[in-house]
Structures are given as structure tokens and as C-alpha cells.
Amino acid sequence: MAFEMLFSEYSNLIPNDFPQELFLNILRIIMEKSILKFGDTYWLQTQGTAMGTPAAPLYSILTYGYYENTTILNNFKTNLLYYKRFINDIFGIWIDDDNYAKRLHTMPKRPNKALGTL
């Protein structure tokens, strides 16, 4: 889960008495055991962000923000003349170069299969 990476990376900023395991267990239940109604049928969401839950926007913002800061901006900052993101929707002005394909194939995988709209 993406929050495990965040807790590890920013452990020095998290209070010692913060119940990380409890938080992760509750978040896992929300994200992996969410039941939603579509028409007259009910569905169990087993992967991805449980959209429509109160936790979804913050979960998306934090997990994609981590990926953005550690991967996208590290690899493509010189290509981005302008870059703005709202949750997981991105608007940018791209400057092409000859090294783009090489850097794209060496990027780490996205956390929790996070996808943005570019």
C-alpha cells in the first residue's frame, strides 16, 4: 500500500504515538473492501482507489504527490515548461528532447498502479 512507503519515507515527521498499524488496517479495509451500488447491482471493489469514499481524494493526492516528487519531476523536470496537478489530473507544457524515451523506460513503477490524466 502506498501509505506504507510514505510512513517509511517520512517517519521522522510522524509522531511516535501515531497508530500507524491501525491507520493502515482501516485504510486497507476502505480501499479493498468497499461495496458500491451500480444500478440495481452491488459490487465489491478489490483494487484501485475506492472512489466516492471520504478517504479517496486525500489518498489520491498523497500517493500521486509522492510519485510526482520522487519520479516524474526527478526524471522530466527539464522537459516541463509548465506543470500543474489537481489530485491526479495534470496540465503541462512539454519540451521534447532526444533522451525522453530512454528516461521513460528507466522510471520506477507507479505506486499502487497510480494513474494520472495528462
NULUM-187239 format. One record per atom (N, C-alpha, C): residue number from 1; residue in three letters; x, y, z. Coordinates in Angstrom, 2 decimals. Layout:
% residues N
i: NUM | aa: Ala | u: X | v: Y | w: Z
...
This chain:
% residues 118
i: 1 | aa: Met | u: 0.84 | v: -1.17 | w: 0.00
i: 1 | aa: Met | u: 0.00 | v: 0.00 | w: 0.00
i: 1 | aa: Met | u: 0.89 | v: 1.24 | w: 0.00
i: 2 | aa: Ala | u: 0.45 | v: 2.24 | w: -0.72
i: 2 | aa: Ala | u: 1.26 | v: 3.45 | w: -0.91
i: 2 | aa: Ala | u: 1.58 | v: 4.15 | w: 0.40
i: 3 | aa: Phe | u: 0.69 | v: 4.10 | w: 1.37
i: 3 | aa: Phe | u: 0.95 | v: 4.80 | w: 2.63
i: 3 | aa: Phe | u: 2.09 | v: 4.16 | w: 3.42
i: 4 | aa: Glu | u: 2.35 | v: 2.90 | w: 3.20
i: 4 | aa: Glu | u: 3.50 | v: 2.27 | w: 3.86
i: 4 | aa: Glu | u: 4.79 | v: 2.94 | w: 3.41
i: 5 | aa: Met | u: 4.87 | v: 3.26 | w: 2.10
i: 5 | aa: Met | u: 6.05 | v: 3.97 | w: 1.59
i: 5 | aa: Met | u: 6.15 | v: 5.36 | w: 2.22
i: 6 | aa: Leu | u: 5.00 | v: 6.04 | w: 2.32
i: 6 | aa: Leu | u: 5.00 | v: 7.39 | w: 2.90
i: 6 | aa: Leu | u: 5.43 | v: 7.36 | w: 4.36
i: 7 | aa: Phe | u: 4.91 | v: 6.39 | w: 5.12
i: 7 | aa: Phe | u: 5.29 | v: 6.28 | w: 6.53
i: 7 | aa: Phe | u: 6.78 | v: 6.01 | w: 6.67
i: 8 | aa: Ser | u: 7.31 | v: 5.18 | w: 5.80
i: 8 | aa: Ser | u: 8.73 | v: 4.87 | w: 5.86
i: 8 | aa: Ser | u: 9.58 | v: 6.09 | w: 5.49
i: 9 | aa: Glu | u: 9.21 | v: 6.74 | w: 4.41
i: 9 | aa: Glu | u: 9.97 | v: 7.89 | w: 3.90
i: 9 | aa: Glu | u: 9.95 | v: 9.08 | w: 4.86
i: 10 | aa: Tyr | u: 8.81 | v: 9.31 | w: 5.50
i: 10 | aa: Tyr | u: 8.64 | v: 10.48 | w: 6.35
i: 10 | aa: Tyr | u: 8.49 | v: 10.12 | w: 7.83
i: 11 | aa: Ser | u: 9.12 | v: 9.05 | w: 8.25
i: 11 | aa: Ser | u: 8.98 | v: 8.57 | w: 9.63
i: 11 | aa: Ser | u: 9.42 | v: 9.62 | w: 10.66
i: 12 | aa: Asn | u: 10.39 | v: 10.46 | w: 10.30
i: 12 | aa: Asn | u: 10.86 | v: 11.48 | w: 11.23
i: 12 | aa: Asn | u: 9.83 | v: 12.60 | w: 11.45
i: 13 | aa: Leu | u: 8.81 | v: 12.69 | w: 10.59
i: 13 | aa: Leu | u: 7.79 | v: 13.73 | w: 10.73
i: 13 | aa: Leu | u: 6.51 | v: 13.23 | w: 11.40
i: 14 | aa: Ile | u: 6.43 | v: 11.92 | w: 11.62
i: 14 | aa: Ile | u: 5.22 | v: 11.32 | w: 12.19
i: 14 | aa: Ile | u: 5.41 | v: 11.16 | w: 13.69
i: 15 | aa: Pro | u: 4.45 | v: 11.61 | w: 14.49
i: 15 | aa: Pro | u: 4.58 | v: 11.45 | w: 15.95
i: 15 | aa: Pro | u: 4.73 | v: 9.98 | w: 16.34
i: 16 | aa: Asn | u: 5.54 | v: 9.74 | w: 17.36
i: 16 | aa: Asn | u: 5.79 | v: 8.36 | w: 17.80
i: 16 | aa: Asn | u: 4.54 | v: 7.64 | w: 18.25
i: 17 | aa: Asp | u: 3.57 | v: 8.37 | w: 18.78
i: 17 | aa: Asp | u: 2.36 | v: 7.72 | w: 19.28
i: 17 | aa: Asp | u: 1.25 | v: 7.61 | w: 18.22
i: 18 | aa: Phe | u: 1.55 | v: 7.94 | w: 16.96
i: 18 | aa: Phe | u: 0.55 | v: 7.81 | w: 15.90
i: 18 | aa: Phe | u: 0.34 | v: 6.31 | w: 15.62
i: 19 | aa: Pro | u: -0.91 | v: 5.85 | w: 15.64
i: 19 | aa: Pro | u: -1.19 | v: 4.41 | w: 15.46
i: 19 | aa: Pro | u: -1.11 | v: 3.99 | w: 13.98
i: 20 | aa: Gln | u: 0.10 | v: 3.84 | w: 13.48
i: 20 | aa: Gln | u: 0.29 | v: 3.54 | w: 12.06
i: 20 | aa: Gln | u: -0.39 | v: 2.25 | w: 11.62
i: 21 | aa: Glu | u: -0.23 | v: 1.18 | w: 12.41
i: 21 | aa: Glu | u: -0.84 | v: -0.10 | w: 12.02
i: 21 | aa: Glu | u: -2.35 | v: -0.02 | w: 11.97
i: 22 | aa: Leu | u: -2.95 | v: 0.63 | w: 12.96
i: 22 | aa: Leu | u: -4.40 | v: 0.80 | w: 12.98
i: 22 | aa: Leu | u: -4.85 | v: 1.62 | w: 11.76
i: 23 | aa: Phe | u: -4.14 | v: 2.72 | w: 11.50
i: 23 | aa: Phe | u: -4.45 | v: 3.57 | w: 10.35
i: 23 | aa: Phe | u: -4.38 | v: 2.76 | w: 9.06
i: 24 | aa: Leu | u: -3.29 | v: 2.00 | w: 8.87
i: 24 | aa: Leu | u: -3.13 | v: 1.21 | w: 7.65
i: 24 | aa: Leu | u: -4.20 | v: 0.13 | w: 7.52
i: 25 | aa: Asn | u: -4.57 | v: -0.50 | w: 8.63
i: 25 | aa: Asn | u: -5.63 | v: -1.52 | w: 8.59
i: 25 | aa: Asn | u: -6.98 | v: -0.92 | w: 8.20
i: 26 | aa: Ile | u: -7.30 | v: 0.22 | w: 8.77
i: 26 | aa: Ile | u: -8.57 | v: 0.88 | w: 8.43
i: 26 | aa: Ile | u: -8.56 | v: 1.33 | w: 6.97
i: 27 | aa: Leu | u: -7.46 | v: 1.91 | w: 6.53
i: 27 | aa: Leu | u: -7.35 | v: 2.36 | w: 5.14
i: 27 | aa: Leu | u: -7.44 | v: 1.18 | w: 4.18
i: 28 | aa: Arg | u: -6.82 | v: 0.06 | w: 4.54
i: 28 | aa: Arg | u: -6.88 | v: -1.15 | w: 3.71
i: 28 | aa: Arg | u: -8.31 | v: -1.65 | w: 3.58
i: 29 | aa: Ile | u: -9.07 | v: -1.62 | w: 4.67
i: 29 | aa: Ile | u: -10.48 | v: -2.02 | w: 4.62
i: 29 | aa: Ile | u: -11.26 | v: -1.11 | w: 3.68
i: 30 | aa: Ile | u: -11.04 | v: 0.20 | w: 3.81
i: 30 | aa: Ile | u: -11.74 | v: 1.16 | w: 2.94
i: 30 | aa: Ile | u: -11.39 | v: 0.94 | w: 1.48
i: 31 | aa: Met | u: -10.11 | v: 0.76 | w: 1.17
i: 31 | aa: Met | u: -9.67 | v: 0.66 | w: -0.22
i: 31 | aa: Met | u: -9.91 | v: -0.71 | w: -0.84
i: 32 | aa: Glu | u: -9.92 | v: -1.79 | w: -0.05
i: 32 | aa: Glu | u: -10.01 | v: -3.13 | w: -0.62
i: 32 | aa: Glu | u: -11.32 | v: -3.84 | w: -0.35
i: 33 | aa: Lys | u: -12.16 | v: -3.29 | w: 0.49
i: 33 | aa: Lys | u: -13.41 | v: -3.97 | w: 0.85
i: 33 | aa: Lys | u: -14.63 | v: -3.07 | w: 0.65
i: 34 | aa: Ser | u: -14.50 | v: -2.11 | w: -0.23
i: 34 | aa: Ser | u: -15.58 | v: -1.16 | w: -0.45
i: 34 | aa: Ser | u: -16.66 | v: -1.78 | w: -1.34
i: 35 | aa: Ile | u: -17.89 | v: -1.69 | w: -0.89
i: 35 | aa: Ile | u: -19.02 | v: -2.19 | w: -1.66
i: 35 | aa: Ile | u: -19.75 | v: -0.99 | w: -2.25
i: 36 | aa: Leu | u: -19.98 | v: -1.04 | w: -3.56
i: 36 | aa: Leu | u: -20.66 | v: 0.06 | w: -4.21
i: 36 | aa: Leu | u: -21.88 | v: -0.44 | w: -4.97
i: 37 | aa: Lys | u: -22.83 | v: 0.44 | w: -5.15
i: 37 | aa: Lys | u: -24.05 | v: 0.11 | w: -5.87
i: 37 | aa: Lys | u: -23.99 | v: 0.75 | w: -7.24
i: 38 | aa: Phe | u: -24.25 | v: -0.05 | w: -8.27
i: 38 | aa: Phe | u: -24.31 | v: 0.43 | w: -9.64
i: 38 | aa: Phe | u: -25.62 | v: -0.05 | w: -10.23
i: 39 | aa: Gly | u: -26.54 | v: 0.89 | w: -10.46
i: 39 | aa: Gly | u: -27.88 | v: 0.49 | w: -10.90
i: 39 | aa: Gly | u: -28.56 | v: -0.28 | w: -9.79
i: 40 | aa: Asp | u: -28.99 | v: -1.49 | w: -10.10
i: 40 | aa: Asp | u: -29.63 | v: -2.32 | w: -9.08
i: 40 | aa: Asp | u: -28.72 | v: -3.48 | w: -8.65
i: 41 | aa: Thr | u: -27.40 | v: -3.36 | w: -8.92
i: 41 | aa: Thr | u: -26.45 | v: -4.40 | w: -8.52
i: 41 | aa: Thr | u: -25.44 | v: -3.84 | w: -7.53
i: 42 | aa: Tyr | u: -24.84 | v: -4.72 | w: -6.74
i: 42 | aa: Tyr | u: -23.81 | v: -4.36 | w: -5.77
i: 42 | aa: Tyr | u: -22.50 | v: -5.01 | w: -6.18
i: 43 | aa: Trp | u: -21.41 | v: -4.27 | w: -6.01
i: 43 | aa: Trp | u: -20.09 | v: -4.72 | w: -6.42
i: 43 | aa: Trp | u: -19.09 | v: -4.53 | w: -5.29
i: 44 | aa: Leu | u: -18.16 | v: -5.46 | w: -5.18
i: 44 | aa: Leu | u: -17.06 | v: -5.36 | w: -4.22
i: 44 | aa: Leu | u: -15.84 | v: -4.86 | w: -4.97
i: 45 | aa: Gln | u: -15.34 | v: -3.69 | w: -4.60
i: 45 | aa: Gln | u: -14.14 | v: -3.16 | w: -5.22
i: 45 | aa: Gln | u: -12.94 | v: -3.82 | w: -4.58
i: 46 | aa: Thr | u: -12.09 | v: -4.46 | w: -5.39
i: 46 | aa: Thr | u: -10.95 | v: -5.20 | w: -4.85
i: 46 | aa: Thr | u: -9.61 | v: -4.56 | w: -5.15
i: 47 | aa: Gln | u: -9.57 | v: -3.57 | w: -6.03
i: 47 | aa: Gln | u: -8.31 | v: -2.90 | w: -6.31
i: 47 | aa: Gln | u: -8.56 | v: -1.46 | w: -6.74
i: 48 | aa: Gly | u: -7.52 | v: -0.65 | w: -6.64
i: 48 | aa: Gly | u: -7.65 | v: 0.75 | w: -7.00
i: 48 | aa: Gly | u: -8.13 | v: 1.58 | w: -5.83
i: 49 | aa: Thr | u: -8.30 | v: 2.86 | w: -6.07
i: 49 | aa: Thr | u: -8.77 | v: 3.78 | w: -5.04
i: 49 | aa: Thr | u: -10.28 | v: 3.72 | w: -4.96
i: 50 | aa: Ala | u: -10.80 | v: 3.55 | w: -3.76
i: 50 | aa: Ala | u: -12.25 | v: 3.45 | w: -3.56
i: 50 | aa: Ala | u: -12.88 | v: 4.83 | w: -3.75
i: 51 | aa: Met | u: -13.15 | v: 5.16 | w: -5.01
i: 51 | aa: Met | u: -13.70 | v: 6.48 | w: -5.33
i: 51 | aa: Met | u: -15.08 | v: 6.64 | w: -4.70
i: 52 | aa: Gly | u: -15.37 | v: 7.85 | w: -4.27
i: 52 | aa: Gly | u: -16.65 | v: 8.12 | w: -3.62
i: 52 | aa: Gly | u: -16.58 | v: 8.02 | w: -2.11
i: 53 | aa: Thr | u: -15.49 | v: 7.47 | w: -1.58
i: 53 | aa: Thr | u: -15.32 | v: 7.42 | w: -0.13
i: 53 | aa: Thr | u: -14.65 | v: 8.72 | w: 0.32
i: 54 | aa: Pro | u: -14.88 | v: 9.14 | w: 1.55
i: 54 | aa: Pro | u: -14.23 | v: 10.36 | w: 2.03
i: 54 | aa: Pro | u: -12.70 | v: 10.29 | w: 2.00
i: 55 | aa: Ala | u: -12.14 | v: 9.08 | w: 2.07
i: 55 | aa: Ala | u: -10.68 | v: 8.94 | w: 2.08
i: 55 | aa: Ala | u: -10.05 | v: 9.06 | w: 0.69
i: 56 | aa: Ala | u: -10.84 | v: 8.90 | w: -0.36
i: 56 | aa: Ala | u: -10.29 | v: 8.82 | w: -1.71
i: 56 | aa: Ala | u: -9.50 | v: 10.05 | w: -2.16
i: 57 | aa: Pro | u: -10.03 | v: 11.27 | w: -2.02
i: 57 | aa: Pro | u: -9.25 | v: 12.43 | w: -2.51
i: 57 | aa: Pro | u: -7.89 | v: 12.58 | w: -1.82
i: 58 | aa: Leu | u: -7.87 | v: 12.48 | w: -0.51
i: 58 | aa: Leu | u: -6.60 | v: 12.63 | w: 0.21
i: 58 | aa: Leu | u: -5.64 | v: 11.49 | w: -0.15
i: 59 | aa: Tyr | u: -6.16 | v: 10.27 | w: -0.25
i: 59 | aa: Tyr | u: -5.33 | v: 9.13 | w: -0.64
i: 59 | aa: Tyr | u: -4.70 | v: 9.37 | w: -2.01
i: 60 | aa: Ser | u: -5.51 | v: 9.84 | w: -2.96
i: 60 | aa: Ser | u: -5.00 | v: 10.11 | w: -4.31
i: 60 | aa: Ser | u: -3.98 | v: 11.24 | w: -4.31
i: 61 | aa: Ile | u: -4.28 | v: 12.30 | w: -3.60
i: 61 | aa: Ile | u: -3.36 | v: 13.45 | w: -3.56
i: 61 | aa: Ile | u: -2.02 | v: 13.05 | w: -2.97
i: 62 | aa: Leu | u: -2.02 | v: 12.33 | w: -1.86
i: 62 | aa: Leu | u: -0.76 | v: 11.97 | w: -1.21
i: 62 | aa: Leu | u: 0.03 | v: 10.94 | w: -1.99
i: 63 | aa: Thr | u: -0.63 | v: 9.90 | w: -2.49
i: 63 | aa: Thr | u: 0.11 | v: 8.85 | w: -3.20
i: 63 | aa: Thr | u: 0.63 | v: 9.35 | w: -4.53
i: 64 | aa: Tyr | u: -0.19 | v: 10.10 | w: -5.27
i: 64 | aa: Tyr | u: 0.30 | v: 10.61 | w: -6.55
i: 64 | aa: Tyr | u: 1.32 | v: 11.72 | w: -6.34
i: 65 | aa: Gly | u: 1.16 | v: 12.50 | w: -5.28
i: 65 | aa: Gly | u: 2.15 | v: 13.53 | w: -4.98
i: 65 | aa: Gly | u: 3.51 | v: 12.95 | w: -4.68
i: 66 | aa: Tyr | u: 3.53 | v: 11.83 | w: -3.96
i: 66 | aa: Tyr | u: 4.80 | v: 11.15 | w: -3.68
i: 66 | aa: Tyr | u: 5.44 | v: 10.68 | w: -4.98
i: 67 | aa: Tyr | u: 4.65 | v: 10.06 | w: -5.85
i: 67 | aa: Tyr | u: 5.16 | v: 9.60 | w: -7.14
i: 67 | aa: Tyr | u: 5.64 | v: 10.77 | w: -8.00
i: 68 | aa: Glu | u: 4.88 | v: 11.84 | w: -7.98
i: 68 | aa: Glu | u: 5.24 | v: 13.04 | w: -8.74
i: 68 | aa: Glu | u: 6.60 | v: 13.58 | w: -8.28
i: 69 | aa: Asn | u: 6.79 | v: 13.71 | w: -6.98
i: 69 | aa: Asn | u: 8.02 | v: 14.29 | w: -6.44
i: 69 | aa: Asn | u: 9.22 | v: 13.38 | w: -6.57
i: 70 | aa: Thr | u: 9.02 | v: 12.07 | w: -6.46
i: 70 | aa: Thr | u: 10.15 | v: 11.15 | w: -6.49
i: 70 | aa: Thr | u: 10.47 | v: 10.64 | w: -7.90
i: 71 | aa: Thr | u: 9.52 | v: 10.71 | w: -8.81
i: 71 | aa: Thr | u: 9.74 | v: 10.12 | w: -10.13
i: 71 | aa: Thr | u: 9.53 | v: 11.09 | w: -11.28
i: 72 | aa: Ile | u: 8.35 | v: 11.64 | w: -11.42
i: 72 | aa: Ile | u: 8.05 | v: 12.49 | w: -12.58
i: 72 | aa: Ile | u: 8.98 | v: 13.70 | w: -12.62
i: 73 | aa: Leu | u: 8.99 | v: 14.47 | w: -11.54
i: 73 | aa: Leu | u: 9.79 | v: 15.70 | w: -11.56
i: 73 | aa: Leu | u: 11.29 | v: 15.40 | w: -11.57
i: 74 | aa: Asn | u: 11.72 | v: 14.30 | w: -10.94
i: 74 | aa: Asn | u: 13.14 | v: 13.94 | w: -10.97
i: 74 | aa: Asn | u: 13.61 | v: 13.59 | w: -12.37
i: 75 | aa: Asn | u: 12.75 | v: 12.95 | w: -13.15
i: 75 | aa: Asn | u: 13.15 | v: 12.48 | w: -14.48
i: 75 | aa: Asn | u: 12.84 | v: 13.45 | w: -15.61
i: 76 | aa: Phe | u: 11.83 | v: 14.30 | w: -15.42
i: 76 | aa: Phe | u: 11.37 | v: 15.10 | w: -16.55
i: 76 | aa: Phe | u: 11.29 | v: 16.60 | w: -16.27
i: 77 | aa: Lys | u: 11.91 | v: 17.06 | w: -15.21
i: 77 | aa: Lys | u: 11.84 | v: 18.49 | w: -14.86
i: 77 | aa: Lys | u: 12.32 | v: 19.38 | w: -16.00
i: 78 | aa: Thr | u: 13.36 | v: 18.96 | w: -16.70
i: 78 | aa: Thr | u: 13.89 | v: 19.79 | w: -17.79
i: 78 | aa: Thr | u: 12.94 | v: 19.83 | w: -18.99
i: 79 | aa: Asn | u: 12.02 | v: 18.87 | w: -19.08
i: 79 | aa: Asn | u: 11.06 | v: 18.84 | w: -20.19
i: 79 | aa: Asn | u: 9.79 | v: 19.63 | w: -19.89
i: 80 | aa: Leu | u: 9.59 | v: 20.02 | w: -18.64
i: 80 | aa: Leu | u: 8.33 | v: 20.63 | w: -18.25
i: 80 | aa: Leu | u: 8.47 | v: 22.15 | w: -18.14
i: 81 | aa: Leu | u: 7.98 | v: 22.82 | w: -19.15
i: 81 | aa: Leu | u: 7.97 | v: 24.28 | w: -19.13
i: 81 | aa: Leu | u: 6.94 | v: 24.77 | w: -18.12
i: 82 | aa: Tyr | u: 5.80 | v: 24.05 | w: -18.03
i: 82 | aa: Tyr | u: 4.73 | v: 24.36 | w: -17.09
i: 82 | aa: Tyr | u: 4.13 | v: 23.05 | w: -16.62
i: 83 | aa: Tyr | u: 3.85 | v: 22.94 | w: -15.32
i: 83 | aa: Tyr | u: 3.31 | v: 21.70 | w: -14.77
i: 83 | aa: Tyr | u: 2.42 | v: 22.02 | w: -13.58
i: 84 | aa: Lys | u: 1.16 | v: 21.64 | w: -13.66
i: 84 | aa: Lys | u: 0.21 | v: 21.80 | w: -12.55
i: 84 | aa: Lys | u: -0.61 | v: 20.54 | w: -12.43
i: 85 | aa: Arg | u: -0.94 | v: 20.17 | w: -11.18
i: 85 | aa: Arg | u: -1.72 | v: 18.96 | w: -10.92
i: 85 | aa: Arg | u: -2.82 | v: 19.27 | w: -9.93
i: 86 | aa: Phe | u: -4.00 | v: 18.70 | w: -10.18
i: 86 | aa: Phe | u: -5.11 | v: 18.72 | w: -9.23
i: 86 | aa: Phe | u: -5.52 | v: 17.27 | w: -9.03
i: 87 | aa: Ile | u: -5.29 | v: 16.75 | w: -7.84
i: 87 | aa: Ile | u: -5.48 | v: 15.34 | w: -7.47
i: 87 | aa: Ile | u: -4.66 | v: 14.47 | w: -8.41
i: 88 | aa: Asn | u: -5.25 | v: 13.91 | w: -9.47
i: 88 | aa: Asn | u: -4.44 | v: 13.13 | w: -10.40
i: 88 | aa: Asn | u: -4.62 | v: 13.61 | w: -11.85
i: 89 | aa: Asp | u: -5.14 | v: 14.81 | w: -12.02
i: 89 | aa: Asp | u: -5.25 | v: 15.42 | w: -13.34
i: 89 | aa: Asp | u: -4.10 | v: 16.41 | w: -13.51
i: 90 | aa: Ile | u: -3.38 | v: 16.26 | w: -14.62
i: 90 | aa: Ile | u: -2.17 | v: 17.05 | w: -14.85
i: 90 | aa: Ile | u: -2.33 | v: 17.89 | w: -16.10
i: 91 | aa: Phe | u: -1.88 | v: 19.14 | w: -16.00
i: 91 | aa: Phe | u: -1.78 | v: 20.00 | w: -17.17
i: 91 | aa: Phe | u: -0.33 | v: 20.45 | w: -17.25
i: 92 | aa: Gly | u: 0.25 | v: 20.29 | w: -18.41
i: 92 | aa: Gly | u: 1.63 | v: 20.70 | w: -18.56
i: 92 | aa: Gly | u: 1.97 | v: 21.12 | w: -19.97
i: 93 | aa: Ile | u: 3.04 | v: 21.86 | w: -20.09
i: 93 | aa: Ile | u: 3.60 | v: 22.21 | w: -21.40
i: 93 | aa: Ile | u: 4.94 | v: 21.49 | w: -21.49
i: 94 | aa: Trp | u: 5.06 | v: 20.63 | w: -22.48
i: 94 | aa: Trp | u: 6.18 | v: 19.71 | w: -22.63
i: 94 | aa: Trp | u: 7.17 | v: 20.22 | w: -23.66
i: 95 | aa: Ile | u: 8.46 | v: 20.18 | w: -23.33
i: 95 | aa: Ile | u: 9.53 | v: 20.50 | w: -24.27
i: 95 | aa: Ile | u: 10.22 | v: 19.18 | w: -24.62
i: 96 | aa: Asp | u: 10.15 | v: 18.78 | w: -25.86
i: 96 | aa: Asp | u: 10.68 | v: 17.48 | w: -26.28
i: 96 | aa: Asp | u: 12.20 | v: 17.50 | w: -26.35
i: 97 | aa: Asp | u: 12.80 | v: 16.31 | w: -26.15
i: 97 | aa: Asp | u: 14.24 | v: 16.16 | w: -26.34
i: 97 | aa: Asp | u: 14.53 | v: 14.73 | w: -26.78
i: 98 | aa: Asp | u: 15.79 | v: 14.44 | w: -27.10
i: 98 | aa: Asp | u: 16.16 | v: 13.13 | w: -27.63
i: 98 | aa: Asp | u: 16.27 | v: 12.05 | w: -26.56
i: 99 | aa: Asn | u: 16.36 | v: 12.42 | w: -25.28
i: 99 | aa: Asn | u: 16.54 | v: 11.44 | w: -24.20
i: 99 | aa: Asn | u: 15.23 | v: 10.99 | w: -23.55
i: 100 | aa: Tyr | u: 14.11 | v: 11.49 | w: -24.02
i: 100 | aa: Tyr | u: 12.81 | v: 11.18 | w: -23.40
i: 100 | aa: Tyr | u: 12.55 | v: 9.69 | w: -23.31
i: 101 | aa: Ala | u: 12.67 | v: 8.97 | w: -24.41
i: 101 | aa: Ala | u: 12.34 | v: 7.53 | w: -24.43
i: 101 | aa: Ala | u: 13.24 | v: 6.75 | w: -23.48
i: 102 | aa: Lys | u: 14.51 | v: 7.08 | w: -23.42
i: 102 | aa: Lys | u: 15.44 | v: 6.39 | w: -22.53
i: 102 | aa: Lys | u: 15.04 | v: 6.59 | w: -21.07
i: 103 | aa: Arg | u: 14.73 | v: 7.83 | w: -20.69
i: 103 | aa: Arg | u: 14.33 | v: 8.11 | w: -19.31
i: 103 | aa: Arg | u: 12.99 | v: 7.49 | w: -18.96
i: 104 | aa: Leu | u: 12.07 | v: 7.44 | w: -19.93
i: 104 | aa: Leu | u: 10.76 | v: 6.86 | w: -19.69
i: 104 | aa: Leu | u: 10.87 | v: 5.38 | w: -19.33
i: 105 | aa: His | u: 11.74 | v: 4.65 | w: -20.01
i: 105 | aa: His | u: 11.88 | v: 3.22 | w: -19.76
i: 105 | aa: His | u: 12.66 | v: 2.90 | w: -18.49
i: 106 | aa: Thr | u: 13.35 | v: 3.85 | w: -17.91
i: 106 | aa: Thr | u: 14.10 | v: 3.60 | w: -16.68
i: 106 | aa: Thr | u: 13.36 | v: 4.09 | w: -15.44
i: 107 | aa: Met | u: 12.15 | v: 4.64 | w: -15.62
i: 107 | aa: Met | u: 11.38 | v: 5.14 | w: -14.46
i: 107 | aa: Met | u: 10.89 | v: 3.98 | w: -13.60
i: 108 | aa: Pro | u: 10.85 | v: 4.17 | w: -12.28
i: 108 | aa: Pro | u: 10.27 | v: 3.15 | w: -11.40
i: 108 | aa: Pro | u: 8.78 | v: 3.02 | w: -11.65
i: 109 | aa: Lys | u: 8.23 | v: 1.88 | w: -11.27
i: 109 | aa: Lys | u: 6.79 | v: 1.65 | w: -11.41
i: 109 | aa: Lys | u: 6.03 | v: 2.60 | w: -10.51
i: 110 | aa: Arg | u: 4.79 | v: 2.91 | w: -10.90
i: 110 | aa: Arg | u: 3.93 | v: 3.80 | w: -10.13
i: 110 | aa: Arg | u: 3.45 | v: 3.09 | w: -8.86
i: 111 | aa: Pro | u: 3.29 | v: 3.85 | w: -7.76
i: 111 | aa: Pro | u: 2.76 | v: 3.24 | w: -6.54
i: 111 | aa: Pro | u: 1.30 | v: 2.87 | w: -6.72
i: 112 | aa: Asn | u: 0.95 | v: 1.67 | w: -6.31
i: 112 | aa: Asn | u: -0.44 | v: 1.25 | w: -6.33
i: 112 | aa: Asn | u: -1.07 | v: 1.45 | w: -7.70
i: 113 | aa: Lys | u: -0.26 | v: 1.31 | w: -8.75
i: 113 | aa: Lys | u: -0.73 | v: 1.48 | w: -10.12
i: 113 | aa: Lys | u: -1.40 | v: 2.84 | w: -10.33
i: 114 | aa: Ala | u: -0.86 | v: 3.86 | w: -9.66
i: 114 | aa: Ala | u: -1.46 | v: 5.21 | w: -9.76
i: 114 | aa: Ala | u: -1.42 | v: 5.72 | w: -11.18
i: 115 | aa: Leu | u: -2.49 | v: 6.27 | w: -11.62
i: 115 | aa: Leu | u: -2.57 | v: 6.84 | w: -12.95
i: 115 | aa: Leu | u: -2.96 | v: 8.28 | w: -12.88
i: 116 | aa: Gly | u: -2.38 | v: 9.07 | w: -13.72
i: 116 | aa: Gly | u: -2.78 | v: 10.45 | w: -13.84
i: 116 | aa: Gly | u: -3.37 | v: 10.69 | w: -15.21
i: 117 | aa: Thr | u: -4.07 | v: 11.77 | w: -15.36
i: 117 | aa: Thr | u: -4.62 | v: 12.16 | w: -16.65
i: 117 | aa: Thr | u: -3.75 | v: 13.27 | w: -17.18
i: 118 | aa: Leu | u: -3.10 | v: 13.02 | w: -18.30
i: 118 | aa: Leu | u: -2.18 | v: 14.00 | w: -18.86
i: 118 | aa: Leu | u: -2.79 | v: 14.59 | w: -20.11
